[in-house]
Amino acid sequence: MSNLIPTEKNDVRSWATDLDQNTIEQAERTASLDFVHKPLALMADAHLGIGATVGSVVATKDSIIPAAVGVDIGCGMIAQRTTFTHEQINPKLSKIHSKIAKAVPSGQPRSKNRSAGSHNKTIRSKKLDRLVRDAPSVKSDKFNAGKIAAQFGTLGGGNHFIELATDEQNRVWVVLHSGSRGPGNLFAQEHIGRARNLMKKVLDKPLDDPDLAHFVQGTDEFSAYISGMLWAQDYALENRSQMMTAVVDVISSEMADAGFKVNGGVTEGASIQCHHNYASCEIHEGVELWVTRKGAIDASVGRWGIIPGSMATGSFIVSGLGNPAAYRSASHGAGRRMSRRAARRQLSAGSLKERMRNIAWNDRADALLDEHPDAYKDIGEVMNNQRDLVSIEHKLETILNYKGT
């Protein structure tokens, strides 16, 4: 059963056993809002975020909090099983890593390199054409068709990654984590700011946290946000699909060079996709609500999802149990136990290299120190805490990890 956090009105329900006081107080502050459906649900990976807690499910009535959805709208996962075994692909891991780095741009734009992490040539895609055509209106001159196209099929930085991993049958999977990139960020930032400014005008006193500013259903601001948010979620989903195609093509090419027959394709079964930073309109307890999963996945009955650990600890392929107490949700990963700054201060490059032994990776320990596995919670504990939310279908062990630096 869940671990209830004692609050005055029991407005917060938690599956997390590794929680600090600041995270609890943040969740309670969000739950105290009168338009938030009680209780707010904290997933097993919950930790401090901006506005709403990362690893929280916030259900709102006739309202939505843009900062709770966050700036990487539609961030999530995709996984695909391949026809190859670890033994077959292992000799090619180094070359596959290098070619993924060429096929999938990663990292973030920088002051000296504004095109970093973007494609130099526009991808030809009907899906991209549709996304450009249907893009929301954003005031920033950085939000344009060129940016939408240049970052389509790109990974980003931070905790975004591409991995190859093996299941219990030694079969290789491709697992990928990314979101709506710069276009989604620009849209989100504009509307988070718009919500803050609106609240200043209509409230008698300031919010305890300005990032809890919201739009009310029925207003032009709400409609504009929902429309653009759904577009960004679609962009993120198609972005992941585009990268998956690129990675599968790399694997196919390399394995063909090694003498394997790939004419019949190198994948098996359908891919699995899941958002974990998003909002959707759903019915819970007979009430229509906007359910914001900030670092949480849809775990409806039988729905498949992906829950990653950290860059050395693998991932879980799961199916949902539909627990209504958690708004049919589950955690989106292990969750951070250290901030990026704390990880860089307390952890060592040497220990990161040790943890990544026998894994093909960027091998840039100084640049990736804030992604050290020890900066994250124990994924085994997280999965144990949510055994009433999901069933584990596959436990994946990492053999290759590619990240933006």
ROLOZA-649241 format. One line per field, with one value per residue: z, x, y of N, C-alpha, C in turn; residue in one letter. Coordinates in steps of 0.1 Angstrom, whole numbers. Example, Ala and Ser with C-alpha at 12.3 -4.5 7.8 and 13.67 -1.06 7.14 Angstrom:
! ROLOZA-649241
n_z	78|71
n_x	132|128
n_y	-57|-22
ca_z	78|71
ca_x	123|137
ca_y	-45|-11
c_z	78|79
c_x	132|129
c_y	-33|0
r	A|S
! end
This chain:
! ROLOZA-649241
n_z	0|-4|9|31|34|63|65|72|61|48|21|4|-12|-11|-28|-23|-6|-2|6|9|32|19|-5|3|14|-8|-24|-8|-8|-35|-35|-18|-33|-43|-66|-72|-74|-47|-33|-41|-59|-52|-69|-67|-73|-66|-64|-56|-76|-101|-93|-95|-80|-92|-104|-97|-97|-107|-105|-119|-116|-141|-147|-154|-148|-162|-155|-140|-159|-172|-189|-208|-226|-231|-229|-228|-233|-256|-267|-284|-294|-308|-333|-327|-306|-276|-278|-306|-313|-298|-307|-324|-309|-303|-329|-335|-315|-323|-348|-341|-328|-350|-365|-349|-337|-306|-274|-263|-277|-278|-267|-284|-303|-318|-333|-322|-314|-333|-365|-395|-421|-434|-424|-445|-442|-439|-415|-402|-419|-413|-386|-387|-402|-384|-362|-331|-323|-313|-296|-296|-317|-321|-323|-349|-383|-392|-368|-357|-376|-376|-351|-351|-346|-329|-299|-275|-243|-209|-189|-211|-234|-255|-255|-259|-248|-230|-226|-205|-221|-234|-256|-277|-270|-282|-264|-257|-247|-247|-255|-264|-272|-283|-295|-280|-255|-258|-264|-239|-220|-227|-221|-194|-183|-191|-175|-149|-150|-154|-130|-112|-118|-112|-86|-51|-33|-36|-50|-31|-44|-74|-96|-96|-109|-128|-157|-164|-174|-203|-209|-232|-228|-216|-237|-257|-245|-241|-267|-279|-261|-266|-292|-288|-273|-293|-311|-296|-294|-321|-326|-311|-324|-349|-342|-333|-357|-370|-354|-355|-382|-382|-367|-384|-407|-397|-388|-411|-425|-409|-418|-413|-422|-431|-445|-439|-420|-388|-364|-339|-332|-321|-314|-281|-267|-245|-229|-202|-191|-192|-199|-198|-206|-185|-170|-136|-107|-116|-123|-146|-153|-156|-159|-149|-154|-141|-146|-145|-156|-177|-163|-169|-169|-183|-200|-217|-207|-201|-178|-169|-153|-143|-161|-160|-150|-163|-176|-171|-187|-185|-175|-170|-139|-134|-110|-92|-70|-76|-97|-119|-126|-127|-117|-135|-137|-120|-105|-92|-65|-59|-66|-97|-93|-68|-73|-90|-72|-52|-63|-82|-112|-117|-103|-118|-143|-134|-128|-154|-166|-191|-206|-236|-242|-241|-228|-214|-187|-170|-182|-180|-153|-137|-143|-131|-119|-91|-84|-86|-73|-59|-82|-79|-54|-60|-79|-63|-45|-60|-68|-67|-87|-113|-134|-139|-170|-185|-176|-183|-192|-194|-223|-240|-240|-250|-248|-248|-244
n_x	8|3|25|15|19|19|-3|-21|-46|-44|-37|-18|-6|17|42|68|97|121|124|129|124|119|109|85|71|69|52|29|23|14|-8|-25|-39|-70|-82|-70|-74|-80|-64|-31|-8|23|49|72|97|99|111|124|112|106|82|58|63|88|80|53|17|-6|-39|-62|-91|-110|-88|-53|-18|8|36|37|34|58|89|99|79|61|82|97|98|110|110|124|125|150|162|186|211|230|256|259|259|278|306|304|297|312|316|289|281|297|286|259|263|269|246|225|221|232|232|232|223|249|265|287|281|254|240|245|236|217|203|221|211|179|155|136|102|69|56|71|65|38|39|53|34|12|21|21|14|40|57|85|112|129|114|105|99|124|138|121|124|152|157|143|143|165|185|191|203|215|197|189|190|204|202|215|203|200|177|161|163|185|183|187|177|166|166|153|154|139|126|105|123|139|118|94|103|105|78|66|79|70|43|42|53|32|10|19|20|-8|-19|-9|-24|-51|-52|-55|-34|0|9|21|41|52|53|31|11|-19|-40|-75|-101|-120|-112|-94|-66|-63|-72|-54|-30|-35|-39|-13|3|-5|3|31|35|30|50|72|68|69|95|110|103|115|143|146|142|165|185|180|185|213|221|212|228|254|253|247|271|286|279|254|220|198|176|150|144|153|140|117|83|61|70|74|59|60|49|63|62|37|2|-32|-67|-89|-110|-116|-128|-153|-152|-143|-111|-80|-52|-20|10|40|69|60|43|16|-1|-23|-45|-29|-14|16|48|79|105|133|165|195|224|239|224|204|170|134|108|74|40|9|-10|-33|-40|-62|-58|-34|-40|-39|-12|25|60|85|111|142|147|162|186|205|213|224|246|255|262|284|301|304|309|331|351|366|351|328|337|344|319|308|322|327|306|297|303|302|325|334|340|343|326|301|296|275|256|261|255|253|241|215|184|180|171|160|148|129|113|103|88|66|51|25|15|26|34|64|77|100|134|160|194|221|242|252|256|246|250|243|267
n_y	-12|24|50|72|106|125|151|182|180|156|159|151|122|96|75|74|67|79|109|144|171|196|189|176|198|214|199|199|226|229|212|225|244|257|247|224|189|168|138|152|132|117|103|74|83|110|143|176|203|228|250|228|196|174|142|141|139|160|168|189|210|224|241|248|244|259|259|235|215|221|231|214|202|173|156|124|88|63|29|1|-32|-52|-76|-87|-103|-97|-108|-109|-82|-70|-68|-46|-23|0|12|16|34|57|62|68|91|108|106|115|146|161|177|212|245|269|300|305|287|286|267|243|209|207|198|202|200|202|178|157|152|142|143|162|184|187|194|219|233|234|247|266|301|320|346|350|356|335|313|296|283|273|267|248|228|223|212|190|156|155|152|167|177|172|149|135|107|81|47|13|-18|-49|-75|-101|-123|-119|-103|-74|-40|-8|22|53|87|118|151|180|198|229|243|235|244|272|279|271|287|312|310|303|326|344|334|339|368|373|363|381|403|396|385|392|390|380|347|320|307|318|302|286|297|298|290|296|274|280|305|327|325|300|283|289|280|252|243|248|233|207|205|207|183|165|171|163|135|127|135|118|94|99|100|74|59|68|57|29|26|30|7|-13|-9|-13|-39|-53|-48|-65|-89|-99|-108|-84|-78|-83|-65|-51|-49|-59|-64|-38|-4|11|39|67|96|117|142|160|169|158|155|139|114|110|94|100|126|152|160|179|163|166|152|154|143|117|87|75|49|32|4|-23|-7|-1|10|29|29|44|40|52|63|40|20|7|1|-3|-21|-18|-26|-11|-10|4|18|35|53|65|81|65|62|62|62|82|75|70|93|122|124|141|175|189|206|198|171|175|186|167|141|120|120|97|77|77|67|42|31|30|10|-15|-6|9|43|80|86|108|118|141|160|148|144|154|136|113|80|78|102|98|83|50|28|2|3|23|9|-12|2|10|-12|-17|-2|-7|-35|-54|-60|-64|-63|-43|-42|-20|-16|2|37|69|103|139|164
ca_z	0|-4|22|32|41|72|63|80|55|40|7|-4|-11|-17|-30|-22|8|-1|4|18|37|9|-15|9|16|-22|-28|1|-13|-47|-31|-11|-42|-42|-79|-73|-69|-36|-30|-50|-58|-54|-73|-59|-77|-64|-58|-57|-89|-102|-92|-90|-77|-102|-99|-91|-105|-102|-112|-116|-121|-150|-147|-157|-143|-172|-149|-136|-171|-173|-201|-218|-228|-239|-226|-225|-237|-267|-267|-295|-294|-321|-336|-324|-292|-271|-284|-320|-315|-289|-314|-331|-301|-305|-341|-334|-307|-331|-359|-335|-326|-362|-370|-340|-330|-292|-267|-264|-284|-269|-272|-295|-313|-317|-340|-315|-311|-344|-378|-405|-432|-430|-427|-453|-435|-439|-401|-399|-426|-405|-373|-391|-406|-373|-350|-324|-324|-302|-299|-297|-331|-322|-326|-363|-390|-393|-356|-356|-385|-373|-339|-352|-347|-321|-286|-264|-233|-195|-187|-223|-238|-263|-250|-262|-235|-232|-217|-198|-232|-241|-268|-276|-272|-282|-255|-260|-238|-252|-255|-275|-276|-282|-298|-268|-244|-261|-261|-225|-213|-229|-214|-179|-180|-192|-164|-138|-151|-153|-116|-105|-120|-107|-72|-41|-27|-45|-47|-23|-54|-87|-106|-95|-116|-137|-166|-161|-186|-209|-212|-244|-224|-214|-250|-265|-239|-243|-281|-281|-253|-273|-304|-283|-270|-306|-316|-288|-298|-334|-325|-306|-335|-359|-337|-333|-371|-373|-346|-361|-395|-379|-363|-396|-416|-391|-387|-425|-427|-402|-425|-409|-431|-425|-455|-433|-409|-376|-352|-336|-325|-322|-304|-270|-265|-233|-223|-187|-187|-200|-193|-206|-200|-181|-160|-124|-97|-122|-125|-157|-147|-164|-151|-152|-149|-141|-142|-142|-168|-177|-160|-170|-170|-195|-209|-216|-204|-199|-166|-169|-140|-146|-173|-158|-142|-171|-176|-170|-195|-175|-179|-159|-131|-133|-96|-91|-60|-82|-110|-130|-130|-121|-118|-148|-137|-106|-98|-87|-51|-57|-77|-106|-86|-57|-79|-95|-60|-43|-69|-89|-126|-116|-99|-129|-152|-129|-130|-168|-172|-199|-213|-246|-238|-245|-221|-210|-173|-165|-188|-176|-139|-130|-146|-123|-113|-77|-82|-87|-63|-62|-91|-74|-44|-66|-85|-53|-39|-69|-73|-69|-98|-125|-134|-147|-181|-189|-169|-193|-187|-204|-229|-247|-236|-257|-242|-252|-234
ca_x	0|11|30|8|26|9|-5|-33|-59|-40|-38|-7|-4|31|48|82|103|133|118|134|114|116|100|72|65|65|40|18|19|7|-20|-33|-46|-84|-86|-63|-82|-72|-50|-20|0|37|55|83|109|96|121|122|112|103|67|53|74|91|75|40|6|-15|-51|-68|-105|-112|-76|-41|-7|18|49|36|37|72|94|101|66|61|95|94|106|106|118|122|133|157|163|199|215|242|268|260|261|289|318|301|292|320|312|275|281|302|277|247|267|268|232|216|227|229|237|224|229|257|268|296|277|240|234|248|225|207|206|226|203|165|149|124|93|55|53|77|57|26|43|56|22|3|28|14|20|49|63|99|117|137|105|102|100|137|142|113|129|166|158|135|152|177|184|192|214|211|195|184|200|201|209|212|202|196|166|164|166|198|179|190|167|170|158|156|147|140|113|101|135|138|104|86|108|101|63|63|84|61|30|45|53|18|2|24|15|-22|-22|-6|-35|-64|-52|-54|-21|8|10|33|51|47|52|19|1|-27|-50|-88|-108|-130|-105|-85|-53|-63|-73|-41|-20|-38|-36|1|8|-8|13|45|35|30|64|81|65|74|109|116|102|125|156|145|145|179|194|177|192|227|223|210|240|266|251|249|286|292|275|240|210|189|166|137|143|161|132|107|72|59|78|67|61|52|53|63|60|25|-11|-43|-80|-92|-121|-113|-138|-165|-150|-134|-99|-68|-42|-6|21|53|78|52|38|3|0|-36|-44|-23|-7|30|56|93|110|147|172|205|232|246|216|193|156|123|96|64|26|2|-21|-44|-43|-69|-52|-23|-45|-34|2|37|72|91|125|148|146|175|188|215|212|236|257|259|269|297|309|306|312|344|351|371|341|319|344|343|305|306|330|320|295|302|297|309|338|338|335|342|314|289|297|262|247|267|245|251|233|201|179|181|160|154|139|117|104|97|78|54|47|10|12|30|41|76|77|114|145|170|208|227|255|257|249|250|244|248|276
ca_y	0|36|56|85|117|132|166|186|175|145|164|145|107|93|62|76|65|87|122|154|180|206|182|174|211|219|191|203|239|227|205|234|253|252|241|211|178|161|143|152|120|117|90|68|90|124|152|190|208|242|250|215|186|164|130|143|139|171|169|202|212|236|250|241|252|257|255|222|207|223|237|203|196|160|148|111|77|53|17|-8|-44|-56|-90|-91|-106|-90|-114|-105|-68|-65|-63|-34|-13|12|19|20|46|68|66|74|105|115|106|122|157|162|189|224|256|277|314|304|278|286|256|230|201|208|193|212|199|199|165|156|143|146|146|175|194|190|201|233|240|235|253|277|314|324|359|350|354|322|302|297|271|269|260|236|217|220|204|177|144|158|146|176|174|169|135|128|97|69|35|-1|-25|-63|-81|-114|-133|-114|-95|-60|-30|6|30|67|97|132|159|189|206|243|248|233|253|286|280|269|299|324|309|304|341|349|330|347|381|372|361|394|412|391|381|403|388|371|333|315|303|323|291|279|305|289|295|290|269|289|318|326|321|286|277|290|271|238|240|248|222|195|205|204|169|158|173|154|121|125|137|105|84|102|95|59|55|70|47|16|26|28|-7|-21|-7|-19|-54|-58|-49|-76|-102|-104|-105|-74|-74|-84|-56|-55|-47|-70|-59|-23|4|16|53|73|109|118|156|164|170|153|156|125|112|103|95|106|141|155|168|180|155|169|142|161|133|105|81|69|35|26|-11|-29|2|-3|22|27|36|43|43|62|59|27|11|1|5|-13|-20|-21|-25|-4|-18|12|21|48|61|73|86|55|68|56|71|83|71|68|105|127|125|152|185|188|213|189|160|179|189|156|129|120|115|83|68|76|58|28|27|28|0|-25|1|19|56|91|86|122|118|155|167|141|141|156|125|101|72|81|114|94|74|36|24|-10|8|30|-1|-19|11|11|-25|-17|7|-13|-48|-54|-69|-66|-56|-41|-39|-11|-19|14|50|81|115|151|170
c_z	0|9|23|40|50|70|71|75|46|25|-2|-2|-18|-17|-28|-8|9|-4|14|21|27|-1|-10|10|2|-26|-20|-4|-26|-44|-24|-20|-43|-55|-81|-66|-59|-37|-42|-48|-61|-58|-65|-62|-74|-58|-62|-72|-89|-103|-86|-88|-89|-96|-92|-101|-99|-110|-108|-123|-128|-150|-151|-153|-153|-166|-144|-147|-174|-187|-212|-220|-236|-238|-223|-231|-249|-266|-278|-294|-307|-322|-332|-309|-289|-277|-299|-322|-308|-297|-321|-323|-302|-317|-341|-326|-315|-342|-354|-333|-338|-367|-362|-333|-315|-286|-269|-271|-273|-275|-284|-306|-312|-324|-333|-312|-321|-356|-387|-417|-428|-434|-435|-447|-436|-425|-397|-406|-418|-393|-376|-394|-394|-360|-344|-326|-312|-306|-302|-312|-333|-325|-340|-370|-391|-380|-354|-364|-380|-361|-339|-354|-339|-306|-274|-255|-220|-194|-200|-228|-248|-258|-258|-249|-238|-222|-212|-208|-240|-254|-266|-279|-275|-273|-256|-252|-244|-252|-267|-278|-275|-285|-286|-257|-246|-259|-246|-217|-214|-221|-199|-175|-181|-180|-151|-138|-149|-138|-108|-107|-113|-92|-62|-34|-36|-41|-39|-32|-68|-98|-105|-101|-126|-146|-162|-174|-190|-213|-225|-240|-222|-228|-258|-259|-242|-258|-284|-273|-261|-286|-299|-279|-283|-312|-309|-292|-311|-335|-321|-317|-346|-355|-337|-347|-374|-366|-352|-375|-393|-376|-376|-405|-410|-391|-401|-429|-420|-407|-421|-420|-424|-434|-449|-422|-397|-363|-351|-328|-326|-311|-293|-268|-252|-230|-208|-182|-196|-192|-203|-198|-197|-171|-148|-113|-103|-125|-137|-151|-158|-155|-157|-146|-152|-136|-137|-156|-166|-174|-159|-172|-183|-204|-206|-214|-202|-187|-165|-155|-143|-157|-171|-153|-150|-170|-174|-180|-186|-182|-167|-152|-129|-119|-95|-81|-65|-95|-122|-135|-123|-123|-132|-149|-122|-98|-92|-71|-48|-69|-85|-100|-76|-62|-84|-83|-52|-49|-78|-103|-126|-112|-110|-140|-147|-131|-145|-175|-179|-207|-224|-244|-244|-240|-219|-196|-167|-170|-183|-161|-132|-134|-140|-118|-98|-74|-83|-76|-68|-70|-86|-63|-50|-72|-74|-46|-47|-75|-74|-80|-112|-123|-143|-157|-186|-181|-179|-187|-198|-209|-237|-242|-244|-252|-249|-240|-236
c_x	9|15|24|17|16|9|-18|-45|-56|-42|-28|-7|9|34|63|87|116|129|125|122|110|107|86|65|61|52|27|13|11|-7|-30|-42|-60|-89|-79|-72|-74|-74|-41|-12|15|42|67|96|109|108|118|122|110|88|62|65|76|87|61|29|-4|-27|-58|-82|-106|-100|-64|-29|5|32|49|39|52|76|97|89|67|73|90|103|101|115|114|131|138|157|177|201|227|255|270|264|273|301|316|297|299|317|298|274|286|292|263|250|266|254|222|223|223|236|228|231|237|260|277|292|262|233|238|235|214|212|211|217|188|161|137|114|79|51|58|69|44|28|46|43|13|9|20|21|28|56|77|103|125|127|100|103|114|141|134|119|143|167|149|144|165|174|183|203|208|209|189|195|195|209|206|213|197|186|170|166|178|195|182|178|173|161|163|148|150|126|111|111|132|124|94|90|103|86|60|67|75|48|31|46|40|9|6|18|0|-26|-19|-17|-48|-64|-49|-40|-13|7|22|44|45|46|40|7|-6|-36|-64|-95|-119|-124|-97|-72|-52|-63|-60|-30|-23|-35|-21|8|6|1|27|46|36|44|73|80|71|90|116|115|113|139|156|148|159|188|192|185|207|230|222|222|252|265|252|263|292|287|262|230|200|178|152|134|150|153|121|95|71|67|68|70|54|58|54|63|49|12|-22|-56|-85|-104|-116|-123|-151|-164|-140|-123|-88|-57|-28|3|34|63|70|46|24|5|-14|-34|-39|-15|8|38|71|97|125|153|182|213|239|237|204|180|147|112|85|50|19|-8|-33|-49|-50|-64|-41|-27|-40|-21|13|49|77|106|129|146|159|175|198|212|225|248|263|267|283|307|313|311|325|343|356|360|330|325|343|329|302|314|322|308|301|295|306|323|344|333|334|329|301|288|283|252|252|255|242|243|218|197|181|169|153|144|126|108|96|85|65|50|32|6|15|35|53|76|91|123|156|183|215|240|260|249|255|243|250|256|277
c_y	12|41|70|94|124|147|169|180|162|148|158|130|104|79|63|74|73|102|132|164|191|201|181|188|217|212|196|217|238|222|215|243|248|245|228|200|171|146|144|139|122|104|86|75|105|131|167|195|223|243|237|206|177|150|132|143|149|172|182|203|225|246|241|250|250|253|241|212|209|229|226|195|183|152|134|100|70|41|8|-20|-47|-71|-96|-94|-97|-95|-110|-90|-62|-60|-50|-22|0|20|24|33|58|72|72|89|114|116|114|133|157|174|201|235|264|291|314|295|276|274|242|222|201|202|204|212|196|185|165|147|150|150|159|186|197|198|216|240|243|242|264|290|317|337|359|347|341|311|304|284|265|261|247|224|213|211|192|166|147|155|156|172|170|154|128|119|88|58|22|-9|-39|-67|-94|-125|-129|-107|-80|-51|-17|14|44|77|111|138|168|199|221|248|247|242|267|289|280|282|311|322|308|318|347|346|337|361|382|371|374|404|409|387|393|402|379|356|330|312|308|313|283|287|296|297|288|286|278|303|316|321|306|279|277|281|257|234|239|236|209|194|201|189|160|159|164|140|118|127|124|94|86|97|80|53|56|60|33|15|24|13|-16|-21|-14|-34|-60|-58|-61|-90|-107|-100|-96|-70|-75|-74|-60|-52|-58|-64|-43|-16|8|31|58|86|108|132|161|165|164|154|142|125|104|105|102|121|143|165|169|174|159|159|149|151|120|100|76|54|29|11|-16|-20|0|10|18|35|34|45|55|56|46|16|5|7|-6|-10|-26|-21|-20|-13|-9|16|35|58|70|79|78|60|60|65|71|79|69|81|109|127|136|162|183|195|204|177|163|182|177|143|131|114|100|73|66|66|44|23|24|18|-10|-19|10|32|67|92|100|124|132|162|160|138|144|145|112|93|74|93|110|84|59|31|11|-6|15|20|-9|-11|12|-2|-27|-8|1|-28|-47|-64|-73|-57|-55|-36|-31|-16|-8|26|61|93|128|157|185
r	M|S|N|L|I|P|T|E|K|N|D|V|R|S|W|A|T|D|L|D|Q|N|T|I|E|Q|A|E|R|T|A|S|L|D|F|V|H|K|P|L|A|L|M|A|D|A|H|L|G|I|G|A|T|V|G|S|V|V|A|T|K|D|S|I|I|P|A|A|V|G|V|D|I|G|C|G|M|I|A|Q|R|T|T|F|T|H|E|Q|I|N|P|K|L|S|K|I|H|S|K|I|A|K|A|V|P|S|G|Q|P|R|S|K|N|R|S|A|G|S|H|N|K|T|I|R|S|K|K|L|D|R|L|V|R|D|A|P|S|V|K|S|D|K|F|N|A|G|K|I|A|A|Q|F|G|T|L|G|G|G|N|H|F|I|E|L|A|T|D|E|Q|N|R|V|W|V|V|L|H|S|G|S|R|G|P|G|N|L|F|A|Q|E|H|I|G|R|A|R|N|L|M|K|K|V|L|D|K|P|L|D|D|P|D|L|A|H|F|V|Q|G|T|D|E|F|S|A|Y|I|S|G|M|L|W|A|Q|D|Y|A|L|E|N|R|S|Q|M|M|T|A|V|V|D|V|I|S|S|E|M|A|D|A|G|F|K|V|N|G|G|V|T|E|G|A|S|I|Q|C|H|H|N|Y|A|S|C|E|I|H|E|G|V|E|L|W|V|T|R|K|G|A|I|D|A|S|V|G|R|W|G|I|I|P|G|S|M|A|T|G|S|F|I|V|S|G|L|G|N|P|A|A|Y|R|S|A|S|H|G|A|G|R|R|M|S|R|R|A|A|R|R|Q|L|S|A|G|S|L|K|E|R|M|R|N|I|A|W|N|D|R|A|D|A|L|L|D|E|H|P|D|A|Y|K|D|I|G|E|V|M|N|N|Q|R|D|L|V|S|I|E|H|K|L|E|T|I|L|N|Y|K|G|T
! end
